[in-house]
């Protein structure tokens, strides 16, 4: 029997490319991923101040305005010398250095110097002159002009997320502003899952679509009073929990219907909606969680053809599965240290097998 | 000889516990870590709206206000039945179900029902009545009241960073606001490295100390005109790059002096200042980068007793070291995919040896 509680399929919005009303014939998750990865990245970009650009995605390629370093520079602190003048120097045969300018890292090398002699390899002569007690070869302890980067060579590529390092380099290049991709506009229809979904959308770089604009992505959680007319293209997935999800479109805007049960909603968001949102915004598509590889403390079973997402806690050096795939709601999600994804080709993982855990928080281990 | 370019040591601020002016007698990084880990977490907390709490650190323990689930609930969609009434049912022996309420996941179980029969295991009888074509055991497809969590049991512990899952659970518990640790107040003295350091501080949860307040942490980059009088306790570390760093205090506030050269400044921030900042704010101390384990494409040498931080690019399935430890500045930092930390007890890593790479960006690999 067809599930009488399934949401009605709405076909008012243009022709439907594929509607599968039978949940027993679910789309596999590879079809869903192909569908997601078929949507293009946003073309909209904006100029923002560098001091507000952390984590934004670069929408231009930034080249070095000049050679880096712009001059021959010291790489260590010491005395800039002519390497030839140190030949034969040693603790018992200190050699006076005709050229000996104290330099610190990053300072320009004085004219004529071609190496930096560390302070430890120097001593003071009887009249205060600097003497070498060791030798250096030409180029030691210094970095020639342009060695890191030649002028006008690309240093930061289009599409790169802006890290602190990249923002430091932009400042070094004299950029006060930077062109970045816009945040994708998301229309999230209101439901009991809004408090869960809003921070996920924020994490993945989405913002609420401004009133009166066409969004870049529409999310319709189960239980929301659907205000959007859309055509479902994939209805029901071989995903557990979260298989009630559906993928479709409203005119040219992608629409993802999410399950009502919170753990299923979360799982479908993570594997489907989050991926599409990151893709639209030009971020890496993969799940944003850090991962670790650990053995399972006991086996997990799964149905062939299904992707199953199992919450685990880290115990000792292993990952311990938490109860059933579908029970426990957000309590289970919050109790977990992470989750394991069982791919469709597997019937599960054996006890002791090494699995990839997607971690929900940073680990507190050390360098 | 003492390096004449070393910054003068300022002892105007109370007695100095340990001043080592000789950079050849550097403190090892374990001393630095012990010093860092001796500072206590902030005690200040504040109440914020749940919708602004993503990533903040919980400063209370939140208990379930009632049993979770609050009633016996369906875990799957189907017909809520009495399990006993399905005994003997099969495709050729369908059994009429006296009690058969359609339920979807998360709905309360009706009185008298003790299992959920999936729709696939049902059929319509001649008069439209629901018949079972399969059996269920008591408890199948449902979750008893309180199974996830009993009322008044802690669900989210003090000190937990607030993930989307945790915010969803707070909403489910009816919390509109939540008590979180304050952002640590950082006084960053201005220097050419401010554009690099400001986003690092932001990433680690610090904010600029409000005018007129005592900060929780003072950072003095090399080249800054030091406005702070402080006593150095560890001056110079066996860390490369970044060994010019110093650790000290101004009255009861920790002070970290950072090197002037950008790559050294970045490295000392990551291994020292970032750790202390995360610690003060109650976050996990460890480096916040995701990691991966890959083989080195060629060997890296290092001096015993020193921690060396080597930038690498990921190439093929391996990590390729980028030039020398200290050259290249932020260009090298931006070219790298990550960095490898060589611990003090090692003389380096061999070619082909598996190392932990701290990644500077999310990987684009798939589930």
Interface residues (C-beta under 8 A of the other chain):
Chain A: X1 X2 X3 X4 X5 X24 X33 X50 X51 X54 X64 X68 X69 X75 X76 X77 X102 X103 X104 X105 X106 X119 X120 X122 X123 X124 X143 X147 X148 X149 X155 X156 X160 X161 X163 X164 X165 X166 X167 X168 X169 X170 X171 X172 X193 X194 X195 X196 X197 X198 X199 X200 X202 X203 X259 X260 X261 X262 X264 X266 X271 X283 X284 X285 X286 X287 X288 X290 X291 X292 X293 X307 X324 X326 X327 X328 X329 X330 X331 X332 X333 X334 X341 X343 X358 X360 X361 X362 X363 X364 X365 X366 X367
Chain B: X1 X2 X3 X4 X5 X24 X33 X50 X51 X54 X64 X68 X69 X75 X76 X77 X102 X103 X104 X105 X106 X119 X120 X122 X123 X124 X143 X147 X148 X149 X155 X156 X160 X161 X163 X164 X165 X166 X167 X168 X169 X170 X171 X172 X193 X194 X195 X196 X197 X198 X199 X200 X202 X203 X259 X260 X261 X262 X264 X266 X271 X283 X284 X285 X286 X287 X288 X290 X291 X293 X307 X324 X326 X327 X328 X329 X330 X331 X332 X333 X334 X341 X343 X358 X360 X361 X362 X363 X364 X365 X366 X367
